[in-house]
Amino acid sequence: MKGLPKVLLVEDTTSLALVYREYLKDEPLELTHVVTGKAAMEIIAAAQPHLVLLDLKLPDMDGQEILLWMQAEGFPTAVVVITAHGSVDVAVDVMRAGAQDFLEKPFDAARLRTTVRNVLKQVRLEGQVDDLLRLERDRYHGFIGASLPMQAVYRIIDAAAPSKATVFITGESGTGKEVCAEAIHKQGPRANKPFIALNCGAIPHDLMESEIFGHVKGAFTGAYSERDGAASQADGGTLFLDEIGEMDLDLQTKLLRFVQTGRFTKVGGGKEKVVDVRFICATNRDPLAEVAAGRFREDLFYRLHVVPIHLPPLRDRGDDIMAIARHFLMSYGGEEGKGFRAFSPEVEVIFRKYLWPGNVRQLQNVIRNVVVLHDGDQVGRVHLPPPLDAFLNEADLIRIAAPGQTASAQGIATRPDAIIPLAQVERETIERAIALCNGNIPKAAALLEVSPSTIYRKKQSW
């Protein structure tokens, strides 16, 4: 919290407002006073004060309406309710609606000062926690995502990057193994040196040795001139061998010696060359299973498997899915001159529930397809390509919102005692929808096709 904390007093009785101002005149805070709910909402939206002292009985609206509005909008402002109509029920209601404390008129200066000090202290501590949480990165070199699995990846890269130790990256196809290798390179002392990437699965086996070590003129048919390989090009920098499990066993033997000594000989040559290279390799296979099957040399595996990094699949990254999708939407929308700015709540549910077998690469392709073939402000289900367009139908969405739906609700109950009261079914449906939307009530309301205020009223009645 920088500077003096901002406090908004919402009180329509001028004499009481003057008394409260007098009570707080020596406190280290910046106090603003308004008399109507509308004026309060304007200041809260514009200035977002640290604390609102809110009278429940205002000339133009009830204070609880302001509380519900603040909760729906997600303002980080603390609220202390002031009312002359105090009761346990009222206190419970306002605390449920998001108030931090409750003051019943009349109260003295000491009570008001203590309450304000305690709440502002809590706000200050929460702000410090937020500052610490912001240290948890949501972007890291080429990565996008703040999920716990990715935070662990970022920390391993931080620790491994300054070293020359070989890094072995595993993960499903499309999880960003080359992005990880580049991050290690950029984070380390070799950042200004070459980063050479070689996909062992995309190069014919008979050309792989030449691609890594180079060749001399006449070494084989078509070798019309001498050529440096990836090993020479990466001298002083980093050599990234992607899909290393695709490499022939004979070439694995030569690679093992190169990793151990830094020495190699070009194909068809007789002169040995020495280079300084940091090795990073990756595979989408289980390396130990490949060793057990005899397709990968055990000694090479243990030589390369010094610092292991496993990249989590997209389906295990929670909110990262939507963060990455929004990034691609804005990026491709700008490239294509399209107006897309957001995803519909229905599409968000589909994206979060889909398993993404192709991981980030598949999500990238889906967003590119949507942007190229369609236009609009919001991506809807009608814009999605197969298989996402048919992934969830209306019945699926209902089952997600209410997975505990009983047989009676599906029309197959045979006993009267199996019938659940409508109010209970409604409450369970709403609560499950809120849980599905990670507590975002406006989003849950959109999926349930009701207004957010309806859900707030229902929650209060419960």
C-alpha positions as CSV (number, residue, x, y, z in Angstrom):
1,M,0.0,0.0,0.0
2,K,1.7,3.2,-1.2
3,G,0.9,6.5,0.5
4,L,-2.0,7.0,2.8
5,P,-4.8,4.4,2.7
6,K,-8.0,5.7,1.0
7,V,-11.2,5.4,3.0
8,L,-14.7,6.1,1.6
9,L,-17.5,7.0,4.0
10,V,-21.0,6.4,2.7
11,E,-23.4,8.1,5.1
12,D,-26.5,10.1,4.3
13,T,-26.9,11.7,7.7
14,T,-24.7,14.8,7.6
15,S,-24.4,15.1,11.4
16,L,-23.2,11.5,11.8
17,A,-20.8,12.0,8.9
18,L,-19.3,15.0,10.7
19,V,-19.0,12.9,13.9
20,Y,-17.2,10.0,12.1
21,R,-14.9,12.5,10.4
22,E,-14.0,13.9,13.9
23,Y,-13.4,10.4,15.2
24,L,-10.9,9.7,12.4
25,K,-9.3,13.1,12.0
26,D,-6.0,11.9,13.7
27,E,-5.8,8.6,11.8
28,P,-3.2,8.3,9.0
29,L,-5.7,8.0,6.2
30,E,-7.4,9.9,3.3
31,L,-11.1,10.2,4.0
32,T,-13.8,10.9,1.3
33,H,-17.5,11.3,2.1
34,V,-20.6,10.7,-0.1
35,V,-24.3,10.5,0.7
36,T,-25.8,8.2,-2.0
37,G,-25.2,4.7,-3.2
38,K,-24.8,5.9,-6.8
39,A,-22.0,8.3,-5.8
40,A,-20.3,5.6,-3.8
41,M,-20.3,3.2,-6.8
42,E,-18.8,5.8,-9.0
43,I,-15.9,6.4,-6.6
44,I,-15.4,2.7,-5.9
45,A,-15.2,2.0,-9.7
46,A,-12.9,4.9,-10.4
47,A,-10.6,5.1,-7.4
48,Q,-11.0,1.6,-5.7
49,P,-10.4,2.8,-2.2
50,H,-8.8,0.5,0.4
51,L,-11.8,0.6,2.7
52,V,-15.5,1.6,2.5
53,L,-17.5,2.5,5.6
54,L,-21.0,1.7,4.3
55,D,-24.3,2.7,5.8
56,L,-26.9,0.1,4.9
57,K,-29.8,2.5,4.7
58,L,-29.2,5.0,1.9
59,P,-31.7,7.3,0.2
60,D,-31.4,5.7,-3.3
61,M,-30.6,2.1,-2.6
62,D,-29.8,-0.5,0.1
63,G,-26.2,-0.9,1.1
64,Q,-26.3,-4.6,0.5
65,E,-26.9,-3.9,-3.2
66,I,-23.5,-2.1,-3.3
67,L,-21.9,-5.0,-1.5
68,L,-23.3,-7.5,-4.1
69,W,-22.2,-5.3,-6.9
70,M,-18.7,-5.0,-5.5
71,Q,-18.5,-8.8,-5.1
72,A,-19.7,-9.4,-8.7
73,E,-17.2,-6.9,-10.1
74,G,-14.3,-8.3,-8.1
75,F,-13.2,-5.1,-6.5
76,P,-10.4,-5.6,-3.9
77,T,-11.9,-3.0,-1.6
78,A,-12.6,-3.9,2.1
79,V,-16.1,-3.0,3.5
80,V,-17.2,-2.2,7.1
81,V,-21.0,-2.0,7.3
82,I,-22.6,0.7,9.5
83,T,-26.3,0.3,10.4
84,A,-28.8,1.3,13.1
85,H,-30.8,-1.9,12.4
86,G,-28.3,-4.4,13.8
87,S,-29.1,-8.0,14.4
88,V,-27.4,-11.3,14.1
89,D,-29.2,-12.0,10.8
90,V,-28.1,-8.7,9.3
91,A,-24.5,-9.3,10.4
92,V,-24.5,-12.8,8.9
93,D,-26.0,-11.5,5.6
94,V,-23.5,-8.7,5.1
95,M,-20.5,-10.9,6.1
96,R,-21.7,-13.4,3.5
97,A,-22.0,-10.6,1.0
98,G,-18.3,-9.8,1.5
99,A,-18.1,-7.3,4.4
100,Q,-15.1,-7.5,6.6
101,D,-16.8,-6.2,9.8
102,F,-20.0,-4.8,11.2
103,L,-20.7,-1.7,13.3
104,E,-24.1,-1.2,15.0
105,K,-25.1,2.4,15.8
106,P,-24.4,4.0,18.1
107,F,-20.7,3.4,18.6
108,D,-17.9,5.5,20.1
109,A,-14.7,6.8,18.6
110,A,-12.5,4.0,20.0
111,R,-14.7,1.3,18.4
112,L,-14.6,3.0,15.0
113,R,-10.8,3.7,15.2
114,T,-10.0,0.1,16.3
115,T,-12.2,-1.4,13.5
116,V,-10.7,0.9,10.8
117,R,-7.1,0.2,12.0
118,N,-7.7,-3.6,12.1
119,V,-9.2,-3.7,8.6
120,L,-6.6,-1.5,7.1
121,K,-3.9,-3.7,8.7
122,Q,-5.5,-6.7,7.1
123,V,-5.6,-5.0,3.7
124,R,-2.0,-4.0,4.0
125,L,-1.0,-7.6,4.8
126,E,-3.1,-9.0,2.0
127,G,-1.4,-6.5,-0.3
128,Q,2.0,-7.8,0.8
129,V,0.9,-11.3,0.1
130,D,-0.3,-10.3,-3.3
131,D,3.1,-8.8,-4.0
132,L,4.7,-12.0,-3.1
133,L,2.3,-14.0,-5.3
134,R,3.0,-11.8,-8.2
135,L,6.6,-13.0,-8.0
136,E,5.1,-16.3,-9.2
137,R,5.7,-15.8,-12.9
138,D,2.9,-16.0,-15.4
139,R,5.3,-15.6,-18.3
140,Y,8.9,-17.0,-18.5
141,H,10.8,-16.5,-21.7
142,G,8.6,-18.3,-24.3
143,F,6.3,-19.9,-21.8
144,I,2.8,-18.6,-20.8
145,G,1.3,-19.9,-17.6
146,A,1.3,-19.5,-13.8
147,S,0.1,-23.0,-12.7
148,L,2.0,-24.8,-10.0
149,P,3.5,-27.4,-12.4
150,M,4.9,-24.6,-14.6
151,Q,6.3,-22.7,-11.6
152,A,8.3,-25.8,-10.7
153,V,9.6,-26.0,-14.3
154,Y,10.7,-22.3,-14.1
155,R,12.5,-22.9,-10.9
156,I,14.4,-25.9,-12.3
157,I,15.4,-23.8,-15.4
158,D,16.6,-21.0,-13.1
159,A,18.8,-23.5,-11.2
160,A,20.1,-25.4,-14.2
161,A,20.7,-22.6,-16.6
162,P,24.0,-21.2,-15.2
163,S,25.5,-24.7,-15.2
164,K,27.0,-26.7,-18.1
165,A,25.2,-29.8,-17.0
166,T,23.2,-31.7,-19.6
167,V,19.5,-31.3,-19.4
168,F,17.1,-34.1,-20.4
169,I,13.5,-32.8,-21.2
170,T,10.6,-35.2,-21.3
171,G,7.0,-34.5,-22.1
172,E,4.2,-35.2,-24.6
173,S,4.3,-33.9,-28.1
174,G,3.3,-30.2,-28.2
175,T,4.2,-29.4,-24.6
176,G,7.0,-27.0,-25.5
177,K,10.2,-28.9,-25.2
178,E,12.1,-26.7,-27.6
179,V,10.7,-23.6,-25.8
180,C,12.1,-25.1,-22.6
181,A,15.5,-25.7,-24.2
182,E,15.6,-22.1,-25.5
183,A,14.7,-20.8,-22.1
184,I,17.6,-22.7,-20.5
185,H,19.9,-21.2,-23.1
186,K,18.6,-17.6,-22.7
187,Q,18.7,-17.8,-19.0
188,G,22.3,-19.0,-18.8
189,P,25.7,-17.5,-19.5
190,R,25.7,-18.7,-23.2
191,A,22.7,-16.6,-24.1
192,N,24.7,-14.5,-26.6
193,K,26.2,-17.6,-28.2
194,P,24.5,-19.9,-30.8
195,F,21.5,-22.0,-30.0
196,I,21.3,-24.9,-32.6
197,A,18.3,-27.2,-32.6
198,L,18.2,-30.5,-34.4
199,N,15.1,-32.7,-34.7
200,C,16.4,-36.3,-34.8
201,G,13.0,-37.6,-35.9
202,A,12.7,-35.3,-38.9
203,I,16.1,-36.1,-40.6
204,P,16.7,-39.4,-42.6
205,H,18.9,-41.8,-40.6
206,D,21.6,-41.9,-43.2
207,L,22.0,-38.1,-43.1
208,M,21.8,-37.8,-39.3
209,E,25.5,-38.2,-38.7
210,S,26.4,-35.5,-41.3
211,E,23.8,-33.2,-39.8
212,I,25.4,-33.4,-36.3
213,F,29.1,-33.7,-37.2
214,G,29.3,-32.3,-40.7
215,H,31.1,-33.9,-43.7
216,V,34.1,-33.3,-45.9
217,K,33.9,-32.9,-49.7
218,G,33.3,-36.3,-51.4
219,A,32.4,-38.1,-48.2
220,F,29.3,-39.5,-49.9
221,T,27.3,-39.1,-53.1
222,G,26.1,-35.5,-53.2
223,A,28.8,-34.1,-50.8
224,Y,30.1,-31.6,-53.3
225,S,31.7,-29.4,-50.7
226,E,32.7,-29.5,-47.1
227,R,30.0,-28.7,-44.6
228,D,29.9,-27.9,-40.9
229,G,27.4,-29.8,-38.8
230,A,25.3,-28.7,-35.8
231,A,28.2,-29.6,-33.4
232,S,30.5,-27.0,-35.0
233,Q,27.8,-24.4,-35.4
234,A,26.9,-24.7,-31.7
235,D,30.5,-24.1,-30.5
236,G,30.4,-21.9,-27.4
237,G,26.7,-22.2,-27.2
238,T,24.0,-24.8,-26.9
239,L,23.1,-27.9,-29.0
240,F,19.5,-29.1,-28.6
241,L,18.8,-32.6,-29.8
242,D,15.0,-33.0,-30.0
243,E,13.4,-36.5,-30.2
244,I,16.8,-38.1,-29.4
245,G,15.0,-41.5,-29.0
246,E,14.8,-41.7,-32.8
247,M,18.6,-41.8,-33.2
248,D,20.2,-45.1,-34.5
249,L,22.1,-47.1,-32.0
250,D,25.4,-46.8,-34.0
251,L,25.1,-43.1,-34.0
252,Q,24.3,-43.1,-30.3
253,T,27.7,-44.6,-29.7
254,K,29.4,-41.8,-31.5
255,L,27.3,-39.2,-29.7
256,L,28.2,-40.7,-26.4
257,R,31.9,-40.1,-27.1
258,F,31.2,-36.6,-28.3
259,V,29.2,-35.8,-25.1
260,Q,32.0,-37.3,-22.9
261,T,35.0,-35.6,-24.7
262,G,33.7,-32.7,-26.8
263,R,35.6,-34.2,-29.7
264,F,34.3,-35.5,-33.0
265,T,35.3,-36.1,-36.6
266,K,33.4,-35.1,-39.7
267,V,31.9,-37.8,-41.9
268,G,34.7,-38.8,-44.4
269,G,37.3,-36.8,-42.5
270,G,40.3,-37.8,-40.5
271,K,41.0,-34.7,-38.4
272,E,39.4,-34.5,-35.0
273,K,37.8,-31.3,-33.9
274,V,37.2,-30.0,-30.3
275,V,34.2,-27.8,-29.4
276,D,32.7,-26.4,-26.2
277,V,29.0,-27.3,-26.3
278,R,26.2,-27.4,-23.7
279,F,23.9,-30.3,-24.5
280,I,20.1,-30.3,-24.1
281,C,18.1,-33.2,-25.4
282,A,14.4,-34.1,-25.4
283,T,12.0,-36.9,-26.1
284,N,8.2,-37.5,-26.0
285,R,8.8,-41.2,-25.2
286,D,9.5,-42.8,-21.8
287,P,13.4,-43.0,-21.9
288,L,13.7,-45.8,-19.3
289,A,11.2,-47.9,-21.4
290,E,13.3,-47.2,-24.5
291,V,16.5,-48.3,-22.6
292,A,14.7,-51.5,-21.3
293,A,13.6,-52.2,-24.9
294,G,17.1,-51.9,-26.2
295,R,16.4,-48.9,-28.4
296,F,18.4,-46.4,-26.4
297,R,21.9,-47.0,-25.0
298,E,21.8,-47.1,-21.2
299,D,25.3,-45.5,-20.8
300,L,24.2,-42.6,-23.1
301,F,20.9,-42.2,-21.2
302,Y,22.8,-41.8,-17.9
303,R,25.3,-39.4,-19.5
304,L,22.5,-37.2,-20.8
305,H,20.1,-37.6,-17.9
306,V,21.8,-35.2,-15.5
307,V,19.1,-32.6,-14.9
308,P,15.7,-34.0,-15.8
309,I,12.8,-31.6,-16.6
310,H,9.3,-33.0,-17.2
311,L,6.9,-30.7,-19.0
312,P,3.3,-31.2,-17.8
313,P,0.5,-31.8,-20.4
314,L,-1.8,-28.9,-21.1
315,R,-4.8,-30.7,-19.5
316,D,-2.9,-30.6,-16.1
317,R,-2.2,-26.9,-16.2
318,G,-5.6,-25.5,-15.1
319,D,-6.1,-21.8,-15.8
320,D,-3.0,-21.8,-18.1
321,I,-5.3,-23.2,-20.8
322,M,-7.3,-20.0,-21.1
323,A,-4.3,-17.7,-20.6
324,I,-2.5,-19.3,-23.5
325,A,-5.7,-19.3,-25.6
326,R,-6.2,-15.6,-25.0
327,H,-2.6,-14.9,-25.9
328,F,-3.0,-16.7,-29.2
329,L,-6.4,-15.1,-29.9
330,M,-5.0,-11.5,-29.5
331,S,-1.8,-12.4,-31.4
332,Y,-3.5,-14.0,-34.4
333,G,-6.4,-11.5,-34.3
334,G,-3.9,-8.7,-34.7
335,E,-2.1,-10.5,-37.6
336,E,-5.3,-11.2,-39.5
337,G,-7.1,-7.9,-38.7
338,K,-10.0,-9.7,-36.9
339,G,-12.1,-8.4,-34.0
340,F,-12.0,-11.3,-31.6
341,R,-11.4,-10.2,-28.1
342,A,-12.8,-13.0,-25.8
343,F,-14.2,-16.5,-25.5
344,S,-17.8,-17.3,-24.6
345,P,-18.4,-19.0,-21.3
346,E,-19.5,-22.1,-23.1
347,V,-16.2,-22.2,-25.1
348,E,-14.2,-21.7,-21.9
349,V,-15.9,-24.8,-20.4
350,I,-15.1,-26.8,-23.5
351,F,-11.5,-25.7,-23.5
352,R,-11.1,-26.6,-19.8
353,K,-12.7,-30.0,-20.1
354,Y,-11.1,-31.1,-23.4
355,L,-8.0,-33.3,-22.9
356,W,-5.8,-31.6,-25.6
357,P,-3.9,-34.7,-26.8
358,G,-1.8,-32.3,-29.0
359,N,-1.2,-30.0,-26.0
360,V,-0.2,-26.3,-26.7
361,R,0.5,-27.0,-30.3
362,Q,-3.1,-28.2,-30.8
363,L,-4.5,-25.3,-28.9
364,Q,-2.4,-22.9,-31.1
365,N,-3.8,-24.5,-34.3
366,V,-7.4,-24.4,-33.0
367,I,-7.1,-20.6,-32.3
368,R,-5.4,-20.0,-35.7
369,N,-8.2,-21.9,-37.4
370,V,-10.9,-19.9,-35.6
371,V,-9.3,-16.5,-36.4
372,V,-8.6,-17.2,-40.1
373,L,-12.1,-18.7,-40.9
374,H,-14.3,-16.5,-38.8
375,D,-14.8,-13.0,-37.4
376,G,-16.7,-11.4,-34.5
377,D,-16.1,-10.1,-31.0
378,Q,-16.4,-13.3,-29.1
379,V,-15.4,-16.9,-30.0
380,G,-18.5,-19.1,-29.7
381,R,-18.9,-22.9,-30.0
382,V,-20.1,-22.5,-33.7
383,H,-16.6,-21.2,-34.5
384,L,-14.7,-24.2,-33.2
385,P,-13.2,-26.8,-35.6
386,P,-13.6,-30.5,-35.1
387,P,-13.4,-32.3,-32.7
388,L,-14.1,-29.4,-30.3
389,D,-17.3,-28.3,-32.0
390,A,-19.0,-31.6,-31.0
391,F,-17.1,-32.2,-27.8
392,L,-19.8,-31.0,-25.4
393,N,-23.5,-30.8,-26.4
394,E,-26.2,-29.1,-24.3
395,A,-26.8,-32.3,-22.3
396,D,-23.1,-32.5,-21.5
397,L,-23.1,-29.0,-20.2
398,I,-26.1,-29.7,-18.0
399,R,-24.4,-32.8,-16.6
400,I,-21.2,-30.8,-15.9
401,A,-23.2,-28.1,-14.1
402,A,-25.1,-30.7,-12.2
403,P,-23.1,-34.0,-12.2
404,G,-25.1,-35.3,-9.2
405,Q,-28.4,-35.1,-11.1
406,T,-30.6,-37.9,-9.8
407,A,-32.6,-40.6,-11.6
408,S,-35.8,-38.7,-10.7
409,A,-34.6,-35.6,-12.5
410,Q,-33.9,-37.7,-15.6
411,G,-37.5,-39.1,-15.6
412,I,-36.6,-42.7,-14.7
413,A,-37.5,-42.7,-11.0
414,T,-40.1,-45.2,-10.0
415,R,-40.6,-44.3,-6.3
416,P,-42.1,-41.1,-4.8
417,D,-39.4,-41.1,-2.1
418,A,-36.7,-40.8,-4.9
419,I,-38.1,-37.4,-5.8
420,I,-35.9,-34.5,-4.6
421,P,-37.4,-31.1,-3.7
422,L,-37.1,-28.7,-6.6
423,A,-35.4,-26.1,-4.3
424,Q,-32.7,-28.6,-3.4
425,V,-32.1,-29.6,-7.1
426,E,-31.8,-25.9,-7.9
427,R,-29.3,-25.2,-5.1
428,E,-27.1,-28.2,-6.0
429,T,-27.2,-27.1,-9.7
430,I,-26.2,-23.6,-8.9
431,E,-23.4,-24.6,-6.5
432,R,-21.9,-27.1,-8.9
433,A,-22.0,-24.5,-11.7
434,I,-20.2,-22.0,-9.4
435,A,-17.6,-24.7,-8.5
436,L,-17.1,-25.6,-12.2
437,C,-16.4,-21.9,-13.0
438,N,-13.9,-21.7,-10.1
439,G,-16.1,-19.4,-8.1
440,N,-16.8,-16.9,-10.9
441,I,-20.5,-16.2,-10.4
442,P,-21.1,-14.1,-13.5
443,K,-19.7,-16.9,-15.6
444,A,-21.8,-19.5,-13.8
445,A,-24.9,-17.3,-14.3
446,A,-24.2,-17.1,-18.1
447,L,-24.0,-20.9,-18.4
448,L,-27.2,-21.3,-16.3
449,E,-28.9,-18.5,-18.4
450,V,-29.8,-16.4,-15.4
451,S,-28.6,-13.0,-14.2
452,P,-25.8,-12.9,-11.6
453,S,-28.1,-11.0,-9.2
454,T,-30.5,-14.0,-9.2
455,I,-27.7,-16.2,-8.0
456,Y,-26.6,-13.7,-5.3
457,R,-30.2,-13.6,-4.1
458,K,-30.4,-17.4,-4.0
459,K,-27.2,-17.6,-2.1
460,Q,-28.4,-15.1,0.5
461,S,-31.6,-17.0,1.0
462,W,-29.6,-20.2,1.7
